[in-house]
């Protein structure tokens, strides 16, 4: 039996999460050295989520411009 198109999970449409779970926040604080074992798990400080954007390299940009130039000719 096939799966209805509206129920399919598409990874291309997935967005980056803006909220971390409690465990993820504690792990992040441990990596930064801001977590103490005696600290309570409630009222944790906020942790910043870094969004990463992929950049095009110079070679990719040059290849794209060359491709556009060849199409124009």
PyMOL CGO cylinders between C-alpha atoms (Angstrom):
from pymol import cmd
from pymol.cgo import CYLINDER

trace = [
    CYLINDER, 0.00, 0.00, 0.00, 1.40, 3.41, -0.92, 0.3, 1, 1, 1, 1, 1, 1,
    CYLINDER, 1.40, 3.41, -0.92, 1.81, 6.39, 1.35, 0.3, 1, 1, 1, 1, 1, 1,
    CYLINDER, 1.81, 6.39, 1.35, -0.30, 9.47, 0.73, 0.3, 1, 1, 1, 1, 1, 1,
    CYLINDER, -0.30, 9.47, 0.73, 1.84, 12.44, -0.47, 0.3, 1, 1, 1, 1, 1, 1,
    CYLINDER, 1.84, 12.44, -0.47, 0.68, 14.69, 2.39, 0.3, 1, 1, 1, 1, 1, 1,
    CYLINDER, 0.68, 14.69, 2.39, 2.01, 12.19, 4.95, 0.3, 1, 1, 1, 1, 1, 1,
    CYLINDER, 2.01, 12.19, 4.95, 5.52, 11.89, 3.52, 0.3, 1, 1, 1, 1, 1, 1,
    CYLINDER, 5.52, 11.89, 3.52, 8.40, 13.32, 5.49, 0.3, 1, 1, 1, 1, 1, 1,
    CYLINDER, 8.40, 13.32, 5.49, 10.64, 15.53, 3.38, 0.3, 1, 1, 1, 1, 1, 1,
    CYLINDER, 10.64, 15.53, 3.38, 14.06, 16.35, 4.82, 0.3, 1, 1, 1, 1, 1, 1,
    CYLINDER, 14.06, 16.35, 4.82, 14.48, 19.27, 2.38, 0.3, 1, 1, 1, 1, 1, 1,
    CYLINDER, 14.48, 19.27, 2.38, 11.61, 21.11, 4.04, 0.3, 1, 1, 1, 1, 1, 1,
    CYLINDER, 11.61, 21.11, 4.04, 12.92, 20.57, 7.56, 0.3, 1, 1, 1, 1, 1, 1,
    CYLINDER, 12.92, 20.57, 7.56, 13.72, 23.75, 9.42, 0.3, 1, 1, 1, 1, 1, 1,
    CYLINDER, 13.72, 23.75, 9.42, 16.29, 24.27, 12.12, 0.3, 1, 1, 1, 1, 1, 1,
    CYLINDER, 16.29, 24.27, 12.12, 14.90, 23.95, 15.62, 0.3, 1, 1, 1, 1, 1, 1,
    CYLINDER, 14.90, 23.95, 15.62, 14.88, 27.11, 17.71, 0.3, 1, 1, 1, 1, 1, 1,
    CYLINDER, 14.88, 27.11, 17.71, 14.28, 25.45, 21.08, 0.3, 1, 1, 1, 1, 1, 1,
    CYLINDER, 14.28, 25.45, 21.08, 16.59, 22.96, 22.78, 0.3, 1, 1, 1, 1, 1, 1,
    CYLINDER, 16.59, 22.96, 22.78, 15.46, 20.24, 25.16, 0.3, 1, 1, 1, 1, 1, 1,
    CYLINDER, 15.46, 20.24, 25.16, 16.60, 20.36, 28.78, 0.3, 1, 1, 1, 1, 1, 1,
    CYLINDER, 16.60, 20.36, 28.78, 19.20, 17.64, 28.20, 0.3, 1, 1, 1, 1, 1, 1,
    CYLINDER, 19.20, 17.64, 28.20, 20.61, 19.47, 25.16, 0.3, 1, 1, 1, 1, 1, 1,
    CYLINDER, 20.61, 19.47, 25.16, 20.87, 22.70, 27.16, 0.3, 1, 1, 1, 1, 1, 1,
    CYLINDER, 20.87, 22.70, 27.16, 22.68, 20.93, 30.01, 0.3, 1, 1, 1, 1, 1, 1,
    CYLINDER, 22.68, 20.93, 30.01, 25.13, 19.33, 27.56, 0.3, 1, 1, 1, 1, 1, 1,
    CYLINDER, 25.13, 19.33, 27.56, 25.77, 22.73, 25.99, 0.3, 1, 1, 1, 1, 1, 1,
    CYLINDER, 25.77, 22.73, 25.99, 26.41, 24.29, 29.41, 0.3, 1, 1, 1, 1, 1, 1,
    CYLINDER, 26.41, 24.29, 29.41, 28.78, 21.41, 30.28, 0.3, 1, 1, 1, 1, 1, 1,
    CYLINDER, 28.78, 21.41, 30.28, 30.80, 22.03, 27.12, 0.3, 1, 1, 1, 1, 1, 1,
    CYLINDER, 30.80, 22.03, 27.12, 31.04, 25.73, 27.96, 0.3, 1, 1, 1, 1, 1, 1,
    CYLINDER, 31.04, 25.73, 27.96, 32.05, 24.95, 31.56, 0.3, 1, 1, 1, 1, 1, 1,
    CYLINDER, 32.05, 24.95, 31.56, 29.03, 26.73, 33.04, 0.3, 1, 1, 1, 1, 1, 1,
    CYLINDER, 29.03, 26.73, 33.04, 27.38, 23.65, 34.58, 0.3, 1, 1, 1, 1, 1, 1,
    CYLINDER, 27.38, 23.65, 34.58, 27.89, 22.56, 38.18, 0.3, 1, 1, 1, 1, 1, 1,
    CYLINDER, 27.89, 22.56, 38.18, 26.72, 19.20, 39.52, 0.3, 1, 1, 1, 1, 1, 1,
    CYLINDER, 26.72, 19.20, 39.52, 24.91, 20.82, 42.45, 0.3, 1, 1, 1, 1, 1, 1,
    CYLINDER, 24.91, 20.82, 42.45, 22.89, 23.03, 40.12, 0.3, 1, 1, 1, 1, 1, 1,
    CYLINDER, 22.89, 23.03, 40.12, 19.17, 22.33, 39.73, 0.3, 1, 1, 1, 1, 1, 1,
    CYLINDER, 19.17, 22.33, 39.73, 17.78, 21.37, 36.33, 0.3, 1, 1, 1, 1, 1, 1,
    CYLINDER, 17.78, 21.37, 36.33, 14.98, 23.89, 36.58, 0.3, 1, 1, 1, 1, 1, 1,
    CYLINDER, 14.98, 23.89, 36.58, 15.43, 27.54, 35.63, 0.3, 1, 1, 1, 1, 1, 1,
    CYLINDER, 15.43, 27.54, 35.63, 18.43, 26.89, 33.36, 0.3, 1, 1, 1, 1, 1, 1,
    CYLINDER, 18.43, 26.89, 33.36, 20.02, 29.89, 31.66, 0.3, 1, 1, 1, 1, 1, 1,
    CYLINDER, 20.02, 29.89, 31.66, 19.22, 30.46, 28.02, 0.3, 1, 1, 1, 1, 1, 1,
    CYLINDER, 19.22, 30.46, 28.02, 21.63, 29.04, 25.47, 0.3, 1, 1, 1, 1, 1, 1,
    CYLINDER, 21.63, 29.04, 25.47, 22.22, 30.63, 22.10, 0.3, 1, 1, 1, 1, 1, 1,
    CYLINDER, 22.22, 30.63, 22.10, 21.61, 28.51, 19.02, 0.3, 1, 1, 1, 1, 1, 1,
    CYLINDER, 21.61, 28.51, 19.02, 24.06, 29.25, 16.24, 0.3, 1, 1, 1, 1, 1, 1,
    CYLINDER, 24.06, 29.25, 16.24, 22.60, 29.06, 12.76, 0.3, 1, 1, 1, 1, 1, 1,
    CYLINDER, 22.60, 29.06, 12.76, 25.06, 27.95, 10.12, 0.3, 1, 1, 1, 1, 1, 1,
    CYLINDER, 25.06, 27.95, 10.12, 24.74, 29.12, 6.54, 0.3, 1, 1, 1, 1, 1, 1,
    CYLINDER, 24.74, 29.12, 6.54, 26.65, 27.39, 3.78, 0.3, 1, 1, 1, 1, 1, 1,
    CYLINDER, 26.65, 27.39, 3.78, 28.78, 29.68, 1.65, 0.3, 1, 1, 1, 1, 1, 1,
    CYLINDER, 28.78, 29.68, 1.65, 29.70, 29.18, -1.95, 0.3, 1, 1, 1, 1, 1, 1,
    CYLINDER, 29.70, 29.18, -1.95, 33.39, 28.80, -2.57, 0.3, 1, 1, 1, 1, 1, 1,
    CYLINDER, 33.39, 28.80, -2.57, 35.23, 30.90, -5.13, 0.3, 1, 1, 1, 1, 1, 1,
    CYLINDER, 35.23, 30.90, -5.13, 35.55, 27.91, -7.46, 0.3, 1, 1, 1, 1, 1, 1,
    CYLINDER, 35.55, 27.91, -7.46, 31.80, 27.29, -7.35, 0.3, 1, 1, 1, 1, 1, 1,
    CYLINDER, 31.80, 27.29, -7.35, 31.08, 30.97, -8.03, 0.3, 1, 1, 1, 1, 1, 1,
    CYLINDER, 31.08, 30.97, -8.03, 33.48, 31.02, -10.97, 0.3, 1, 1, 1, 1, 1, 1,
    CYLINDER, 33.48, 31.02, -10.97, 31.95, 27.85, -12.40, 0.3, 1, 1, 1, 1, 1, 1,
    CYLINDER, 31.95, 27.85, -12.40, 28.47, 29.37, -12.07, 0.3, 1, 1, 1, 1, 1, 1,
    CYLINDER, 28.47, 29.37, -12.07, 29.50, 32.57, -13.87, 0.3, 1, 1, 1, 1, 1, 1,
    CYLINDER, 29.50, 32.57, -13.87, 31.21, 30.58, -16.64, 0.3, 1, 1, 1, 1, 1, 1,
    CYLINDER, 31.21, 30.58, -16.64, 28.08, 28.49, -17.08, 0.3, 1, 1, 1, 1, 1, 1,
    CYLINDER, 28.08, 28.49, -17.08, 25.95, 31.64, -17.40, 0.3, 1, 1, 1, 1, 1, 1,
    CYLINDER, 25.95, 31.64, -17.40, 28.36, 33.11, -19.95, 0.3, 1, 1, 1, 1, 1, 1,
    CYLINDER, 28.36, 33.11, -19.95, 28.29, 29.99, -22.11, 0.3, 1, 1, 1, 1, 1, 1,
    CYLINDER, 28.29, 29.99, -22.11, 24.48, 29.95, -22.06, 0.3, 1, 1, 1, 1, 1, 1,
    CYLINDER, 24.48, 29.95, -22.06, 24.35, 33.55, -23.29, 0.3, 1, 1, 1, 1, 1, 1,
    CYLINDER, 24.35, 33.55, -23.29, 26.51, 32.77, -26.33, 0.3, 1, 1, 1, 1, 1, 1,
]
cmd.load_cgo(trace, "trace")
